[in-house]
Amino acid sequence: MKEKDNGSIHGDWGDDFAGEVLLFGLLGKILYTFPEKSWLDPILDEDLFVEAPFAKDHLDVVEGLSLLMDFSHKYASGNKDAILEDLKSEYTRLFDHTERIPVAPWESVYLSKDHLLFQEQVLEVRNWYRTFGLELVKIHQEPDDHIGLELAFLAHMANLALQAIENGNQDELDRILDAKRRFLTEHVFRWVPTWCDLMLEYGKTDFYKGVALVLRGALEELAERLGLDRPVGLVE
């Protein structure tokens, strides 16, 4: 999805959009959902971390996939139940409401004045979802600005772009790409890179560290392809 002339639809963007659908959809699911064998085993059994469907050559993505493959090998050859319990403990320690959270997964905590949940960012991203027809099926009652949901929205936008290409609708594709740039610069890029850095600092498992690296690299690749400044997160 490198920037090309705006005169016509380019079908070769399709692979990039399809890759975004897969990658951001998977990362969103991983970060939104409490670790369970029911979804973790299929991901690892299908070797989904062998190669990224988007930004596969970015150095962070390559390093992140290496960590995820290390985790996958340990999981396959070790005590799965014990490893899964460690992963559940890690998820709770990092993300759960009930404890002191080192890596909060909600945009409001980073960008609102008082660093609290359910601030204006929740309504802003909710309006984005509604405008572009994203129907959220919430497993638990998380605010709409949860990192997993924002990544699901990126996957949704990529899917809408694919549909525009298939329909030969240049105006719709331009509308989606312009909206995507806005959502990234107004929301995702302002805090998720900082979240990734915190995850690399506080995370203890190869699994979540790997996810953070893959996500950071994918966002940097997305910025380059959309002609946006490199995302840096919160600036002191």
C-alpha positions as a Markdown table, in Angstrom:
| # | Residue | x | y | z |
|---|---|---|---|---|
| 1 | Met | 0.0 | 0.0 | 0.0 |
| 2 | Lys | 2.8 | 2.4 | -0.8 |
| 3 | Glu | 1.5 | 5.8 | -1.8 |
| 4 | Lys | 0.6 | 5.8 | -5.5 |
| 5 | Asp | -1.0 | 8.3 | -7.8 |
| 6 | Asn | -4.6 | 9.1 | -6.9 |
| 7 | Gly | -5.9 | 8.8 | -10.4 |
| 8 | Ser | -7.2 | 5.3 | -10.3 |
| 9 | Ile | -7.7 | 2.3 | -8.0 |
| 10 | His | -4.7 | 0.0 | -7.7 |
| 11 | Gly | -5.7 | -3.6 | -7.2 |
| 12 | Asp | -2.1 | -4.4 | -6.0 |
| 13 | Trp | -3.0 | -2.6 | -2.7 |
| 14 | Gly | -5.3 | -5.5 | -2.0 |
| 15 | Asp | -2.6 | -7.7 | -0.5 |
| 16 | Asp | -1.6 | -5.0 | 1.9 |
| 17 | Phe | -5.1 | -4.4 | 3.0 |
| 18 | Ala | -5.7 | -8.1 | 3.4 |
| 19 | Gly | -2.6 | -8.4 | 5.5 |
| 20 | Glu | -3.8 | -5.5 | 7.7 |
| 21 | Val | -7.1 | -7.3 | 8.2 |
| 22 | Leu | -5.4 | -10.4 | 9.4 |
| 23 | Leu | -2.6 | -8.9 | 11.5 |
| 24 | Phe | -4.5 | -6.1 | 13.3 |
| 25 | Gly | -7.5 | -8.5 | 13.7 |
| 26 | Leu | -5.3 | -11.1 | 15.4 |
| 27 | Leu | -3.4 | -8.6 | 17.6 |
| 28 | Gly | -6.7 | -7.0 | 18.6 |
| 29 | Lys | -8.1 | -10.4 | 19.6 |
| 30 | Ile | -5.0 | -11.3 | 21.6 |
| 31 | Leu | -4.9 | -8.1 | 23.6 |
| 32 | Tyr | -8.7 | -8.0 | 24.2 |
| 33 | Thr | -9.2 | -11.6 | 25.2 |
| 34 | Phe | -8.2 | -13.3 | 28.4 |
| 35 | Pro | -5.8 | -16.2 | 27.6 |
| 36 | Glu | -7.6 | -19.5 | 27.1 |
| 37 | Lys | -6.7 | -22.7 | 25.4 |
| 38 | Ser | -9.8 | -22.5 | 23.2 |
| 39 | Trp | -8.2 | -19.7 | 21.1 |
| 40 | Leu | -4.5 | -19.9 | 22.0 |
| 41 | Asp | -4.0 | -23.5 | 20.8 |
| 42 | Pro | -5.4 | -22.9 | 17.3 |
| 43 | Ile | -3.2 | -19.9 | 16.8 |
| 44 | Leu | -0.1 | -21.7 | 17.8 |
| 45 | Asp | -1.0 | -25.0 | 16.0 |
| 46 | Glu | -1.5 | -23.1 | 12.8 |
| 47 | Asp | 1.9 | -21.5 | 13.0 |
| 48 | Leu | 0.5 | -18.0 | 12.6 |
| 49 | Phe | 3.7 | -16.4 | 13.9 |
| 50 | Val | 6.0 | -17.9 | 11.3 |
| 51 | Glu | 5.5 | -14.9 | 9.0 |
| 52 | Ala | 3.5 | -11.7 | 9.4 |
| 53 | Pro | 0.9 | -11.0 | 6.8 |
| 54 | Phe | 1.8 | -7.2 | 6.9 |
| 55 | Ala | 5.1 | -5.4 | 7.5 |
| 56 | Lys | 7.0 | -8.7 | 7.6 |
| 57 | Asp | 10.3 | -7.1 | 6.8 |
| 58 | His | 10.2 | -4.4 | 9.6 |
| 59 | Leu | 12.9 | -5.1 | 12.1 |
| 60 | Asp | 10.6 | -4.9 | 15.1 |
| 61 | Val | 8.1 | -7.3 | 13.5 |
| 62 | Val | 10.9 | -9.8 | 12.7 |
| 63 | Glu | 12.2 | -9.6 | 16.3 |
| 64 | Gly | 8.6 | -9.9 | 17.7 |
| 65 | Leu | 7.9 | -12.9 | 15.6 |
| 66 | Ser | 11.1 | -14.5 | 16.8 |
| 67 | Leu | 9.9 | -14.1 | 20.4 |
| 68 | Leu | 6.5 | -15.4 | 19.6 |
| 69 | Met | 7.9 | -18.5 | 17.9 |
| 70 | Asp | 10.1 | -19.1 | 20.9 |
| 71 | Phe | 7.0 | -19.0 | 23.1 |
| 72 | Ser | 5.2 | -21.3 | 20.7 |
| 73 | His | 8.0 | -23.9 | 20.8 |
| 74 | Lys | 8.1 | -23.8 | 24.6 |
| 75 | Tyr | 4.4 | -24.1 | 24.8 |
| 76 | Ala | 4.3 | -27.1 | 22.4 |
| 77 | Ser | 7.1 | -29.0 | 24.1 |
| 78 | Gly | 6.5 | -28.0 | 27.8 |
| 79 | Asn | 3.8 | -28.1 | 30.4 |
| 80 | Lys | 1.0 | -26.4 | 28.5 |
| 81 | Asp | -1.2 | -25.9 | 31.6 |
| 82 | Ala | 1.6 | -24.3 | 33.6 |
| 83 | Ile | 2.6 | -22.0 | 30.8 |
| 84 | Leu | -1.0 | -21.0 | 30.2 |
| 85 | Glu | -1.4 | -20.2 | 33.9 |
| 86 | Asp | 1.7 | -18.0 | 33.7 |
| 87 | Leu | 0.2 | -16.2 | 30.7 |
| 88 | Lys | -3.0 | -15.7 | 32.5 |
| 89 | Ser | -1.1 | -14.2 | 35.5 |
| 90 | Glu | 0.8 | -12.0 | 33.2 |
| 91 | Tyr | -2.4 | -10.7 | 31.5 |
| 92 | Thr | -4.0 | -10.0 | 34.9 |
| 93 | Arg | -0.9 | -8.2 | 36.2 |
| 94 | Leu | -0.6 | -6.1 | 33.1 |
| 95 | Phe | -4.1 | -5.3 | 32.2 |
| 96 | Asp | -6.7 | -6.1 | 34.9 |
| 97 | His | -8.8 | -3.4 | 36.5 |
| 98 | Thr | -8.5 | -4.8 | 40.0 |
| 99 | Glu | -4.7 | -4.3 | 40.3 |
| 100 | Arg | -2.2 | -1.5 | 39.9 |
| 101 | Ile | -1.9 | -1.6 | 36.1 |
| 102 | Pro | 1.6 | -1.0 | 34.7 |
| 103 | Val | 0.5 | -1.2 | 31.0 |
| 104 | Ala | -3.1 | 0.2 | 30.9 |
| 105 | Pro | -4.8 | -0.8 | 27.7 |
| 106 | Trp | -7.2 | 2.2 | 27.4 |
| 107 | Glu | -6.5 | 5.4 | 25.5 |
| 108 | Ser | -8.1 | 7.6 | 28.1 |
| 109 | Val | -5.6 | 6.7 | 30.8 |
| 110 | Tyr | -2.8 | 8.1 | 28.6 |
| 111 | Leu | -4.5 | 11.1 | 26.9 |
| 112 | Ser | -7.2 | 12.4 | 29.3 |
| 113 | Lys | -6.4 | 15.3 | 31.7 |
| 114 | Asp | -6.7 | 13.2 | 34.9 |
| 115 | His | -5.5 | 9.9 | 33.3 |
| 116 | Leu | -8.8 | 8.2 | 34.1 |
| 117 | Leu | -11.1 | 5.6 | 32.4 |
| 118 | Phe | -14.3 | 6.5 | 30.5 |
| 119 | Gln | -13.2 | 10.0 | 29.5 |
| 120 | Glu | -13.9 | 11.9 | 26.2 |
| 121 | Gln | -11.7 | 9.5 | 24.2 |
| 122 | Val | -14.2 | 6.7 | 24.8 |
| 123 | Leu | -17.0 | 8.7 | 23.1 |
| 124 | Glu | -14.7 | 9.8 | 20.3 |
| 125 | Val | -13.7 | 6.3 | 19.3 |
| 126 | Arg | -17.2 | 5.0 | 19.7 |
| 127 | Asn | -18.4 | 7.6 | 17.2 |
| 128 | Trp | -15.7 | 6.5 | 14.8 |
| 129 | Tyr | -16.9 | 2.9 | 15.1 |
| 130 | Arg | -20.5 | 3.8 | 14.5 |
| 131 | Thr | -19.7 | 6.0 | 11.5 |
| 132 | Phe | -17.9 | 3.2 | 9.7 |
| 133 | Gly | -20.3 | 0.5 | 10.8 |
| 134 | Leu | -18.2 | -1.5 | 13.2 |
| 135 | Glu | -20.5 | -3.7 | 15.3 |
| 136 | Leu | -18.6 | -4.5 | 18.5 |
| 137 | Val | -19.3 | -7.8 | 20.2 |
| 138 | Lys | -17.9 | -7.2 | 23.6 |
| 139 | Ile | -16.8 | -10.2 | 25.6 |
| 140 | His | -16.7 | -8.1 | 28.7 |
| 141 | Gln | -17.6 | -4.5 | 29.5 |
| 142 | Glu | -14.4 | -2.8 | 28.4 |
| 143 | Pro | -14.4 | 0.9 | 27.4 |
| 144 | Asp | -14.5 | 1.5 | 23.6 |
| 145 | Asp | -11.0 | 2.9 | 23.7 |
| 146 | His | -9.4 | -0.4 | 24.7 |
| 147 | Ile | -6.4 | -1.2 | 22.6 |
| 148 | Gly | -7.9 | -4.5 | 21.3 |
| 149 | Leu | -11.0 | -2.7 | 20.0 |
| 150 | Glu | -9.0 | 0.1 | 18.3 |
| 151 | Leu | -6.9 | -2.5 | 16.5 |
| 152 | Ala | -10.1 | -4.3 | 15.5 |
| 153 | Phe | -11.3 | -1.0 | 14.0 |
| 154 | Leu | -8.1 | -0.8 | 12.0 |
| 155 | Ala | -8.7 | -4.3 | 10.6 |
| 156 | His | -12.3 | -3.2 | 9.9 |
| 157 | Met | -11.1 | -0.1 | 8.0 |
| 158 | Ala | -8.7 | -2.2 | 5.9 |
| 159 | Asn | -11.6 | -4.6 | 5.0 |
| 160 | Leu | -13.7 | -1.6 | 3.9 |
| 161 | Ala | -10.8 | -0.5 | 1.7 |
| 162 | Leu | -10.7 | -4.0 | 0.2 |
| 163 | Gln | -14.4 | -3.8 | -0.6 |
| 164 | Ala | -13.9 | -0.4 | -2.3 |
| 165 | Ile | -11.2 | -1.8 | -4.5 |
| 166 | Glu | -13.3 | -4.8 | -5.4 |
| 167 | Asn | -16.2 | -2.5 | -6.3 |
| 168 | Gly | -13.9 | -0.1 | -8.3 |
| 169 | Asn | -15.0 | 2.8 | -6.1 |
| 170 | Gln | -12.1 | 5.3 | -6.0 |
| 171 | Asp | -14.1 | 7.9 | -4.1 |
| 172 | Glu | -14.9 | 5.5 | -1.3 |
| 173 | Leu | -11.4 | 4.2 | -1.1 |
| 174 | Asp | -10.1 | 7.8 | -0.8 |
| 175 | Arg | -12.7 | 8.5 | 1.9 |
| 176 | Ile | -11.6 | 5.4 | 3.9 |
| 177 | Leu | -7.9 | 6.2 | 3.6 |
| 178 | Asp | -8.4 | 9.8 | 4.7 |
| 179 | Ala | -10.5 | 8.7 | 7.7 |
| 180 | Lys | -7.9 | 6.1 | 8.5 |
| 181 | Arg | -5.1 | 8.7 | 8.6 |
| 182 | Arg | -7.2 | 10.8 | 10.9 |
| 183 | Phe | -8.0 | 8.0 | 13.3 |
| 184 | Leu | -4.4 | 7.0 | 13.4 |
| 185 | Thr | -3.1 | 10.5 | 14.1 |
| 186 | Glu | -5.9 | 11.6 | 16.4 |
| 187 | His | -5.9 | 8.3 | 18.4 |
| 188 | Val | -3.8 | 5.3 | 17.8 |
| 189 | Phe | -0.4 | 7.0 | 17.1 |
| 190 | Arg | -0.8 | 9.3 | 20.1 |
| 191 | Trp | -0.6 | 6.5 | 22.7 |
| 192 | Val | -0.1 | 3.0 | 21.4 |
| 193 | Pro | 3.6 | 3.4 | 20.7 |
| 194 | Thr | 4.0 | 4.4 | 24.4 |
| 195 | Trp | 1.9 | 1.3 | 25.3 |
| 196 | Cys | 4.3 | -0.9 | 23.3 |
| 197 | Asp | 7.3 | 0.6 | 25.1 |
| 198 | Leu | 5.7 | 0.0 | 28.5 |
| 199 | Met | 4.9 | -3.5 | 27.5 |
| 200 | Leu | 8.6 | -4.2 | 26.6 |
| 201 | Glu | 9.6 | -2.7 | 29.9 |
| 202 | Tyr | 7.1 | -4.5 | 32.2 |
| 203 | Gly | 6.2 | -7.6 | 30.3 |
| 204 | Lys | 7.8 | -10.8 | 31.4 |
| 205 | Thr | 6.7 | -13.3 | 28.8 |
| 206 | Asp | 8.0 | -13.7 | 25.2 |
| 207 | Phe | 4.3 | -13.8 | 24.2 |
| 208 | Tyr | 3.3 | -10.3 | 25.1 |
| 209 | Lys | 6.7 | -8.7 | 24.4 |
| 210 | Gly | 6.5 | -10.3 | 21.0 |
| 211 | Val | 3.0 | -8.9 | 20.4 |
| 212 | Ala | 4.2 | -5.4 | 21.4 |
| 213 | Leu | 7.2 | -5.5 | 19.0 |
| 214 | Val | 5.0 | -6.8 | 16.1 |
| 215 | Leu | 2.4 | -4.1 | 16.8 |
| 216 | Arg | 5.0 | -1.3 | 17.0 |
| 217 | Gly | 6.6 | -2.3 | 13.8 |
| 218 | Ala | 3.3 | -2.7 | 12.0 |
| 219 | Leu | 2.2 | 0.8 | 13.0 |
| 220 | Glu | 5.5 | 2.3 | 11.8 |
| 221 | Glu | 5.1 | 0.5 | 8.5 |
| 222 | Leu | 1.5 | 1.7 | 8.2 |
| 223 | Ala | 2.5 | 5.3 | 8.9 |
| 224 | Glu | 5.1 | 5.1 | 6.1 |
| 225 | Arg | 2.7 | 3.6 | 3.6 |
| 226 | Leu | 0.1 | 6.3 | 4.4 |
| 227 | Gly | 2.5 | 9.1 | 4.2 |
| 228 | Leu | 2.3 | 9.9 | 7.9 |
| 229 | Asp | 4.9 | 10.9 | 10.4 |
| 230 | Arg | 6.5 | 8.0 | 12.4 |
| 231 | Pro | 4.3 | 7.3 | 15.4 |
| 232 | Val | 6.1 | 8.1 | 18.6 |
| 233 | Gly | 3.3 | 8.1 | 21.2 |
| 234 | Leu | 3.4 | 10.5 | 24.2 |
| 235 | Val | 6.0 | 13.2 | 24.0 |
| 236 | Glu | 7.4 | 14.5 | 27.2 |
